[in-house]
Protein backbone atom coordinates (compact mmCIF):
# COMPACT_ATOMS: atom_id res chain seq x y z
CA UNK A 1 0.00 0.00 0.00
CA UNK A 2 1.24 3.49 -0.83
CA UNK A 3 2.10 5.69 2.13
CA UNK A 4 0.00 8.38 0.45
CA UNK A 5 -3.00 6.18 1.07
CA UNK A 6 -1.98 5.33 4.61
CA UNK A 7 -1.59 9.00 5.49
CA UNK A 8 -4.81 10.22 3.94
CA UNK A 9 -6.57 12.67 6.26
CA UNK A 10 -10.09 11.84 7.47
CA UNK A 11 -12.39 14.81 6.88
CA UNK A 12 -16.00 15.69 7.59
CA UNK A 13 -16.88 14.50 4.08
CA UNK A 14 -15.50 11.04 4.82
CA UNK A 15 -17.58 10.85 8.00
CA UNK A 16 -20.75 12.10 6.30
CA UNK A 17 -20.19 9.57 3.52
CA UNK A 18 -19.87 6.78 6.08
CA UNK A 19 -23.14 7.93 7.65
CA UNK A 20 -24.88 7.81 4.28
CA UNK A 21 -23.57 4.29 3.63
CA UNK A 22 -24.85 3.16 7.04
CA UNK A 23 -28.30 4.66 6.45
CA UNK A 24 -28.50 3.18 2.95
CA UNK A 25 -27.66 -0.30 4.22
CA UNK A 26 -30.18 0.05 7.05
CA UNK A 27 -32.79 0.78 4.38
CA UNK A 28 -31.65 -2.40 2.58
CA UNK A 29 -30.79 -0.47 -0.57
CA UNK A 30 -27.87 -0.88 -2.95
CA UNK A 31 -25.95 2.11 -4.24
CA UNK A 32 -27.63 1.56 -7.61
CA UNK A 33 -31.12 1.52 -6.05
CA UNK A 34 -30.47 4.74 -4.11
CA UNK A 35 -29.05 6.36 -7.23
CA UNK A 36 -32.20 5.46 -9.20
CA UNK A 37 -34.40 6.82 -6.43
CA UNK A 38 -32.49 10.13 -6.42
CA UNK A 39 -32.14 10.31 -10.22
CA UNK A 40 -28.34 10.45 -10.10
CA UNK A 41 -25.58 8.16 -11.29
CA UNK A 42 -24.41 5.27 -9.13
CA UNK A 43 -20.91 6.80 -9.18
CA UNK A 44 -22.31 9.91 -7.46
CA UNK A 45 -23.53 7.85 -4.52
CA UNK A 46 -20.25 5.92 -4.38
CA UNK A 47 -18.20 9.14 -4.46
CA UNK A 48 -20.20 10.71 -1.61
CA UNK A 49 -19.96 7.56 0.51
CA UNK A 50 -16.20 7.38 -0.02
CA UNK A 51 -15.70 11.05 0.88
CA UNK A 52 -14.44 11.90 -2.61
CA UNK A 53 -17.40 14.19 -3.36
CA UNK A 54 -18.80 16.74 -0.86
CA UNK A 55 -22.50 16.25 -0.12
CA UNK A 56 -24.34 19.37 -1.28
CA UNK A 57 -27.07 20.78 0.97
CA UNK A 58 -29.89 20.27 -1.54
CA UNK A 59 -28.84 16.67 -2.14
CA UNK A 60 -28.70 16.09 1.63
CA UNK A 61 -32.34 17.21 1.84
CA UNK A 62 -33.23 14.67 -0.86
CA UNK A 63 -31.34 11.86 0.86
CA UNK A 64 -32.94 12.69 4.19
CA UNK A 65 -36.23 11.47 2.74
CA UNK A 66 -34.99 8.04 3.76
CA UNK A 67 -36.78 7.29 7.07
CA UNK A 68 -33.57 5.98 8.62
CA UNK A 69 -31.68 9.31 8.45
CA UNK A 70 -34.13 11.38 10.55
CA UNK A 71 -32.64 14.54 9.00
CA UNK A 72 -29.10 13.81 10.19
CA UNK A 73 -27.42 14.43 6.82
CA UNK A 74 -28.74 18.00 6.50
CA UNK A 75 -27.48 18.83 9.98
CA UNK A 76 -24.08 17.23 9.29
CA UNK A 77 -23.57 19.19 6.05
CA UNK A 78 -24.58 22.45 7.72
CA UNK A 79 -21.96 21.91 10.43
CA UNK A 80 -18.96 21.15 8.23
CA UNK A 81 -16.18 23.50 9.48
CA UNK A 82 -15.38 26.46 7.24
CA UNK A 83 -11.73 25.43 7.17
CA UNK A 84 -12.82 22.44 5.10
CA UNK A 85 -13.97 24.73 2.30
CA UNK A 86 -12.16 22.51 -0.22
CA UNK A 87 -13.75 19.16 -1.13
CA UNK A 88 -11.99 16.28 0.61
CA UNK A 89 -10.12 15.11 -2.46
CA UNK A 90 -9.03 18.66 -3.33
CA UNK A 91 -7.83 19.27 0.23
CA UNK A 92 -5.84 16.05 0.07
CA UNK A 93 -4.11 17.36 -3.04
CA UNK A 94 -3.36 20.75 -1.46
CA UNK A 95 -1.84 19.01 1.56
CA UNK A 96 0.37 16.90 -0.71
CA UNK A 97 1.23 19.93 -2.84
CA UNK A 98 2.69 21.85 0.10
CA UNK A 99 5.06 18.98 0.94
CA UNK A 100 5.90 17.95 -2.62
CA UNK A 101 9.49 17.22 -3.61
CA UNK A 102 8.65 17.77 -7.28
CA UNK A 103 5.57 19.20 -8.97
CA UNK A 104 4.77 19.21 -12.70
CA UNK A 105 1.78 21.19 -13.97
CA UNK A 106 0.12 21.47 -17.39
CA UNK A 107 -2.60 24.11 -17.75
CA UNK A 108 -4.78 24.84 -20.77
CA UNK A 109 -7.28 27.45 -19.56
CA UNK A 110 -5.58 29.74 -17.06
CA UNK A 111 -2.20 30.51 -15.51
CA UNK A 112 -1.43 27.81 -12.86
CA UNK A 113 -2.63 28.81 -9.39
CA UNK A 114 0.88 28.72 -7.88
CA UNK A 115 2.00 31.39 -10.36
CA UNK A 116 -1.02 33.71 -10.29
CA UNK A 117 -0.76 37.30 -9.07
CA UNK A 118 -3.48 38.53 -6.70
CA UNK A 119 -5.22 40.70 -9.32
CA UNK A 120 -5.42 37.74 -11.71
CA UNK A 121 -6.79 35.51 -8.94
CA UNK A 122 -9.51 38.04 -8.13
CA UNK A 123 -10.44 38.32 -11.79
CA UNK A 124 -10.73 34.54 -12.20
CA UNK A 125 -12.94 34.19 -9.13
CA UNK A 126 -15.12 37.09 -10.32
CA UNK A 127 -15.87 35.02 -13.44
CA UNK A 128 -17.28 32.05 -11.52
CA UNK A 129 -20.93 31.25 -12.02
CA UNK A 130 -23.02 31.13 -9.93
CA UNK A 131 -21.18 34.16 -8.49
CA UNK A 132 -19.39 33.95 -5.14
CA UNK A 133 -20.49 36.07 -2.23
CA UNK A 134 -17.98 38.80 -1.42
CA UNK A 135 -16.80 37.23 1.85
CA UNK A 136 -16.51 33.83 0.18
CA UNK A 137 -14.45 35.30 -2.66
CA UNK A 138 -12.07 36.90 -0.16
CA UNK A 139 -11.68 33.54 1.56
CA UNK A 140 -10.87 31.81 -1.72
CA UNK A 141 -8.35 34.49 -2.73
CA UNK A 142 -6.59 34.21 0.64
CA UNK A 143 -6.48 30.42 0.35
CA UNK A 144 -4.90 30.53 -3.11
CA UNK A 145 -2.29 33.08 -2.07
CA UNK A 146 -1.52 30.94 0.97
CA UNK A 147 -0.78 27.98 -1.30
CA UNK A 148 1.98 30.02 -2.96
CA UNK A 149 4.08 29.73 0.20
CA UNK A 150 5.39 26.63 -1.54
CA UNK A 151 7.67 28.88 -3.60
CA UNK A 152 9.39 30.17 -0.43
CA UNK A 153 9.67 26.78 1.24
CA UNK A 154 13.03 25.29 2.17
CA UNK A 155 14.20 22.84 1.07
CA UNK A 156 13.10 24.11 -2.31
CA UNK A 157 10.71 21.96 -4.33
CA UNK A 158 11.54 21.29 -7.98
CA UNK A 159 8.75 22.83 -10.06
CA UNK A 160 7.93 22.70 -13.76
CA UNK A 161 5.00 24.30 -15.59
CA UNK A 162 3.66 24.04 -19.12
CA UNK A 163 0.97 26.50 -20.17
CA UNK A 164 -0.77 27.15 -23.45
CA UNK A 165 0.21 30.23 -25.44
CA UNK A 166 -3.51 30.96 -25.89
CA UNK A 167 -3.76 31.68 -22.14
CA UNK A 168 -1.29 34.54 -22.51
CA UNK A 169 -2.82 35.91 -25.71
CA UNK A 170 -6.38 35.84 -24.42
CA UNK A 171 -8.22 39.18 -24.55
CA UNK A 172 -10.51 38.19 -21.68
CA UNK A 173 -10.19 40.54 -18.72
CA UNK A 174 -8.18 43.67 -18.01
CA UNK A 175 -5.08 44.07 -20.27
CA UNK A 176 -3.20 45.65 -17.35
CA UNK A 177 -3.81 42.58 -15.21
CA UNK A 178 -2.57 40.28 -17.96
CA UNK A 179 0.55 42.37 -18.44
CA UNK A 180 1.26 42.19 -14.71
CA UNK A 181 0.70 38.44 -14.81
CA UNK A 182 3.11 37.94 -17.73
CA UNK A 183 5.73 40.09 -15.97
CA UNK A 184 5.36 37.84 -12.92
CA UNK A 185 5.79 34.70 -15.04
CA UNK A 186 8.94 36.19 -16.55
CA UNK A 187 10.36 36.85 -13.08
CA UNK A 188 9.45 33.31 -11.97
CA UNK A 189 11.53 31.93 -14.84
CA UNK A 190 14.62 33.31 -13.11
CA UNK A 191 14.07 31.07 -10.09
CA UNK A 192 16.67 28.25 -10.20
CA UNK A 193 14.20 25.59 -9.02
CA UNK A 194 11.39 26.49 -11.46
CA UNK A 195 11.05 25.66 -15.14
CA UNK A 196 8.37 27.11 -17.42
CA UNK A 197 7.57 26.21 -21.02
CA UNK A 198 4.94 27.61 -23.37
CA UNK A 199 2.94 25.34 -25.64
CA UNK A 200 2.73 27.14 -29.02
CA UNK A 201 -0.68 27.71 -30.58
CA UNK A 202 0.47 26.59 -34.04
CA UNK A 203 1.19 22.95 -33.31
CA UNK A 204 0.16 20.06 -35.59
CA UNK A 205 0.25 17.43 -32.78
CA UNK A 206 -0.68 17.87 -29.12
CA UNK A 207 -0.62 15.32 -26.27
CA UNK A 208 -2.64 17.42 -23.81
CA UNK A 209 -6.03 17.71 -25.48
CA UNK A 210 -7.68 15.78 -22.64
CA UNK A 211 -7.13 18.71 -20.28
CA UNK A 212 -4.91 20.00 -17.45
CA UNK A 213 -3.10 17.89 -14.86
CA UNK A 214 -0.68 18.13 -11.97
CA UNK A 215 1.88 15.45 -11.12
CA UNK A 216 3.77 15.41 -7.85
CA UNK A 217 6.21 13.37 -5.81
CA UNK A 218 5.69 13.16 -2.04
CA UNK A 219 8.48 13.13 0.61
CA UNK A 220 7.91 9.34 0.76
CA UNK A 221 8.57 9.19 -3.01
CA UNK A 222 5.00 8.28 -3.87
CA UNK A 223 3.84 9.64 -7.23
CA UNK A 224 0.36 11.20 -7.46
CA UNK A 225 -1.66 12.88 -10.20
CA UNK A 226 -4.44 15.44 -9.84
CA UNK A 227 -6.94 16.21 -12.60
CA UNK A 228 -9.75 18.73 -12.44
CA UNK A 229 -12.80 19.47 -14.57
CA UNK A 230 -16.32 20.86 -14.40
CA UNK A 231 -17.90 19.83 -11.07
CA UNK A 232 -15.35 17.07 -10.55
CA UNK A 233 -11.75 16.58 -9.45
CA UNK A 234 -9.77 13.46 -8.70
CA UNK A 235 -6.50 12.56 -7.02
CA UNK A 236 -5.00 9.50 -8.73
CA UNK A 237 -2.81 7.26 -6.59
CA UNK A 238 -2.82 4.08 -8.67
CA UNK A 239 0.66 3.62 -10.21
CA UNK A 240 -0.78 2.57 -13.57
CA UNK A 241 -2.94 5.71 -13.85
CA UNK A 242 -0.12 7.99 -12.71
CA UNK A 243 2.28 6.37 -15.18
CA UNK A 244 -0.02 7.13 -18.11
CA UNK A 245 -0.18 10.82 -17.13
CA UNK A 246 3.58 10.97 -16.56
CA UNK A 247 4.13 9.66 -20.10
CA UNK A 248 1.71 12.26 -21.41
CA UNK A 249 3.52 15.04 -19.53
CA UNK A 250 6.84 13.89 -20.94
CA UNK A 251 5.47 14.18 -24.45
CA UNK A 252 4.09 17.65 -23.68
CA UNK A 253 7.55 18.80 -22.56
CA UNK A 254 9.01 17.66 -25.87
CA UNK A 255 6.26 19.43 -27.86
CA UNK A 256 6.44 22.76 -25.96
CA UNK A 257 8.86 25.58 -26.73
CA UNK A 258 12.21 25.31 -24.97
CA UNK A 259 12.72 27.33 -21.78
CA UNK A 260 14.83 29.85 -23.73
CA UNK A 261 12.25 30.24 -26.53
CA UNK A 262 9.46 30.47 -23.92
CA UNK A 263 11.30 33.34 -22.20
CA UNK A 264 11.69 35.13 -25.53
CA UNK A 265 7.97 34.68 -26.23
CA UNK A 266 7.10 36.28 -22.89
CA UNK A 267 9.41 39.19 -23.69
CA UNK A 268 7.73 39.59 -27.08
CA UNK A 269 4.27 39.56 -25.50
CA UNK A 270 5.34 42.24 -23.02
CA UNK A 271 6.58 44.33 -25.93
CA UNK A 272 3.17 44.05 -27.59
CA UNK A 273 1.15 45.01 -24.50
C-alpha positions as CSV (number, residue, x, y, z in Angstrom):
1,X,0.0,0.0,0.0
2,X,1.2,3.5,-0.8
3,X,2.1,5.7,2.1
4,X,0.0,8.4,0.4
5,X,-3.0,6.2,1.1
6,X,-2.0,5.3,4.6
7,X,-1.6,9.0,5.5
8,X,-4.8,10.2,3.9
9,X,-6.6,12.7,6.3
10,X,-10.1,11.8,7.5
11,X,-12.4,14.8,6.9
12,X,-16.0,15.7,7.6
13,X,-16.9,14.5,4.1
14,X,-15.5,11.0,4.8
15,X,-17.6,10.9,8.0
16,X,-20.7,12.1,6.3
17,X,-20.2,9.6,3.5
18,X,-19.9,6.8,6.1
19,X,-23.1,7.9,7.6
20,X,-24.9,7.8,4.3
21,X,-23.6,4.3,3.6
22,X,-24.9,3.2,7.0
23,X,-28.3,4.7,6.4
24,X,-28.5,3.2,2.9
25,X,-27.7,-0.3,4.2
26,X,-30.2,0.1,7.1
27,X,-32.8,0.8,4.4
28,X,-31.6,-2.4,2.6
29,X,-30.8,-0.5,-0.6
30,X,-27.9,-0.9,-2.9
31,X,-26.0,2.1,-4.2
32,X,-27.6,1.6,-7.6
33,X,-31.1,1.5,-6.1
34,X,-30.5,4.7,-4.1
35,X,-29.0,6.4,-7.2
36,X,-32.2,5.5,-9.2
37,X,-34.4,6.8,-6.4
38,X,-32.5,10.1,-6.4
39,X,-32.1,10.3,-10.2
40,X,-28.3,10.5,-10.1
41,X,-25.6,8.2,-11.3
42,X,-24.4,5.3,-9.1
43,X,-20.9,6.8,-9.2
44,X,-22.3,9.9,-7.5
45,X,-23.5,7.9,-4.5
46,X,-20.3,5.9,-4.4
47,X,-18.2,9.1,-4.5
48,X,-20.2,10.7,-1.6
49,X,-20.0,7.6,0.5
50,X,-16.2,7.4,0.0
51,X,-15.7,11.1,0.9
52,X,-14.4,11.9,-2.6
53,X,-17.4,14.2,-3.4
54,X,-18.8,16.7,-0.9
55,X,-22.5,16.3,-0.1
56,X,-24.3,19.4,-1.3
57,X,-27.1,20.8,1.0
58,X,-29.9,20.3,-1.5
59,X,-28.8,16.7,-2.1
60,X,-28.7,16.1,1.6
61,X,-32.3,17.2,1.8
62,X,-33.2,14.7,-0.9
63,X,-31.3,11.9,0.9
64,X,-32.9,12.7,4.2
65,X,-36.2,11.5,2.7
66,X,-35.0,8.0,3.8
67,X,-36.8,7.3,7.1
68,X,-33.6,6.0,8.6
69,X,-31.7,9.3,8.4
70,X,-34.1,11.4,10.6
71,X,-32.6,14.5,9.0
72,X,-29.1,13.8,10.2
73,X,-27.4,14.4,6.8
74,X,-28.7,18.0,6.5
75,X,-27.5,18.8,10.0
76,X,-24.1,17.2,9.3
77,X,-23.6,19.2,6.0
78,X,-24.6,22.5,7.7
79,X,-22.0,21.9,10.4
80,X,-19.0,21.2,8.2
81,X,-16.2,23.5,9.5
82,X,-15.4,26.5,7.2
83,X,-11.7,25.4,7.2
84,X,-12.8,22.4,5.1
85,X,-14.0,24.7,2.3
86,X,-12.2,22.5,-0.2
87,X,-13.8,19.2,-1.1
88,X,-12.0,16.3,0.6
89,X,-10.1,15.1,-2.5
90,X,-9.0,18.7,-3.3
91,X,-7.8,19.3,0.2
92,X,-5.8,16.0,0.1
93,X,-4.1,17.4,-3.0
94,X,-3.4,20.7,-1.5
95,X,-1.8,19.0,1.6
96,X,0.4,16.9,-0.7
97,X,1.2,19.9,-2.8
98,X,2.7,21.9,0.1
99,X,5.1,19.0,0.9
100,X,5.9,17.9,-2.6
101,X,9.5,17.2,-3.6
102,X,8.6,17.8,-7.3
103,X,5.6,19.2,-9.0
104,X,4.8,19.2,-12.7
105,X,1.8,21.2,-14.0
106,X,0.1,21.5,-17.4
107,X,-2.6,24.1,-17.8
108,X,-4.8,24.8,-20.8
109,X,-7.3,27.4,-19.6
110,X,-5.6,29.7,-17.1
111,X,-2.2,30.5,-15.5
112,X,-1.4,27.8,-12.9
113,X,-2.6,28.8,-9.4
114,X,0.9,28.7,-7.9
115,X,2.0,31.4,-10.4
116,X,-1.0,33.7,-10.3
117,X,-0.8,37.3,-9.1
118,X,-3.5,38.5,-6.7
119,X,-5.2,40.7,-9.3
120,X,-5.4,37.7,-11.7
121,X,-6.8,35.5,-8.9
122,X,-9.5,38.0,-8.1
123,X,-10.4,38.3,-11.8
124,X,-10.7,34.5,-12.2
125,X,-12.9,34.2,-9.1
126,X,-15.1,37.1,-10.3
127,X,-15.9,35.0,-13.4
128,X,-17.3,32.0,-11.5
129,X,-20.9,31.2,-12.0
130,X,-23.0,31.1,-9.9
131,X,-21.2,34.2,-8.5
132,X,-19.4,33.9,-5.1
133,X,-20.5,36.1,-2.2
134,X,-18.0,38.8,-1.4
135,X,-16.8,37.2,1.9
136,X,-16.5,33.8,0.2
137,X,-14.5,35.3,-2.7
138,X,-12.1,36.9,-0.2
139,X,-11.7,33.5,1.6
140,X,-10.9,31.8,-1.7
141,X,-8.4,34.5,-2.7
142,X,-6.6,34.2,0.6
143,X,-6.5,30.4,0.3
144,X,-4.9,30.5,-3.1
145,X,-2.3,33.1,-2.1
146,X,-1.5,30.9,1.0
147,X,-0.8,28.0,-1.3
148,X,2.0,30.0,-3.0
149,X,4.1,29.7,0.2
150,X,5.4,26.6,-1.5
151,X,7.7,28.9,-3.6
152,X,9.4,30.2,-0.4
153,X,9.7,26.8,1.2
154,X,13.0,25.3,2.2
155,X,14.2,22.8,1.1
156,X,13.1,24.1,-2.3
157,X,10.7,22.0,-4.3
158,X,11.5,21.3,-8.0
159,X,8.7,22.8,-10.1
160,X,7.9,22.7,-13.8
161,X,5.0,24.3,-15.6
162,X,3.7,24.0,-19.1
163,X,1.0,26.5,-20.2
164,X,-0.8,27.1,-23.4
165,X,0.2,30.2,-25.4
166,X,-3.5,31.0,-25.9
167,X,-3.8,31.7,-22.1
168,X,-1.3,34.5,-22.5
169,X,-2.8,35.9,-25.7
170,X,-6.4,35.8,-24.4
171,X,-8.2,39.2,-24.5
172,X,-10.5,38.2,-21.7
173,X,-10.2,40.5,-18.7
174,X,-8.2,43.7,-18.0
175,X,-5.1,44.1,-20.3
176,X,-3.2,45.7,-17.4
177,X,-3.8,42.6,-15.2
178,X,-2.6,40.3,-18.0
179,X,0.6,42.4,-18.4
180,X,1.3,42.2,-14.7
181,X,0.7,38.4,-14.8
182,X,3.1,37.9,-17.7
183,X,5.7,40.1,-16.0
184,X,5.4,37.8,-12.9
185,X,5.8,34.7,-15.0
186,X,8.9,36.2,-16.5
187,X,10.4,36.8,-13.1
188,X,9.5,33.3,-12.0
189,X,11.5,31.9,-14.8
190,X,14.6,33.3,-13.1
191,X,14.1,31.1,-10.1
192,X,16.7,28.3,-10.2
193,X,14.2,25.6,-9.0
194,X,11.4,26.5,-11.5
195,X,11.0,25.7,-15.1
196,X,8.4,27.1,-17.4
197,X,7.6,26.2,-21.0
198,X,4.9,27.6,-23.4
199,X,2.9,25.3,-25.6
200,X,2.7,27.1,-29.0
201,X,-0.7,27.7,-30.6
202,X,0.5,26.6,-34.0
203,X,1.2,22.9,-33.3
204,X,0.2,20.1,-35.6
205,X,0.2,17.4,-32.8
206,X,-0.7,17.9,-29.1
207,X,-0.6,15.3,-26.3
208,X,-2.6,17.4,-23.8
209,X,-6.0,17.7,-25.5
210,X,-7.7,15.8,-22.6
211,X,-7.1,18.7,-20.3
212,X,-4.9,20.0,-17.5
213,X,-3.1,17.9,-14.9
214,X,-0.7,18.1,-12.0
215,X,1.9,15.4,-11.1
216,X,3.8,15.4,-7.8
217,X,6.2,13.4,-5.8
218,X,5.7,13.2,-2.0
219,X,8.5,13.1,0.6
220,X,7.9,9.3,0.8
221,X,8.6,9.2,-3.0
222,X,5.0,8.3,-3.9
223,X,3.8,9.6,-7.2
224,X,0.4,11.2,-7.5
225,X,-1.7,12.9,-10.2
226,X,-4.4,15.4,-9.8
227,X,-6.9,16.2,-12.6
228,X,-9.7,18.7,-12.4
229,X,-12.8,19.5,-14.6
230,X,-16.3,20.9,-14.4
231,X,-17.9,19.8,-11.1
232,X,-15.4,17.1,-10.6
233,X,-11.8,16.6,-9.4
234,X,-9.8,13.5,-8.7
235,X,-6.5,12.6,-7.0
236,X,-5.0,9.5,-8.7
237,X,-2.8,7.3,-6.6
238,X,-2.8,4.1,-8.7
239,X,0.7,3.6,-10.2
240,X,-0.8,2.6,-13.6
241,X,-2.9,5.7,-13.8
242,X,-0.1,8.0,-12.7
243,X,2.3,6.4,-15.2
244,X,0.0,7.1,-18.1
245,X,-0.2,10.8,-17.1
246,X,3.6,11.0,-16.6
247,X,4.1,9.7,-20.1
248,X,1.7,12.3,-21.4
249,X,3.5,15.0,-19.5
250,X,6.8,13.9,-20.9
251,X,5.5,14.2,-24.5
252,X,4.1,17.7,-23.7
253,X,7.6,18.8,-22.6
254,X,9.0,17.7,-25.9
255,X,6.3,19.4,-27.9
256,X,6.4,22.8,-26.0
257,X,8.9,25.6,-26.7
258,X,12.2,25.3,-25.0
259,X,12.7,27.3,-21.8
260,X,14.8,29.9,-23.7
261,X,12.3,30.2,-26.5
262,X,9.5,30.5,-23.9
263,X,11.3,33.3,-22.2
264,X,11.7,35.1,-25.5
265,X,8.0,34.7,-26.2
266,X,7.1,36.3,-22.9
267,X,9.4,39.2,-23.7
268,X,7.7,39.6,-27.1
269,X,4.3,39.6,-25.5
270,X,5.3,42.2,-23.0
271,X,6.6,44.3,-25.9
272,X,3.2,44.0,-27.6
273,X,1.1,45.0,-24.5
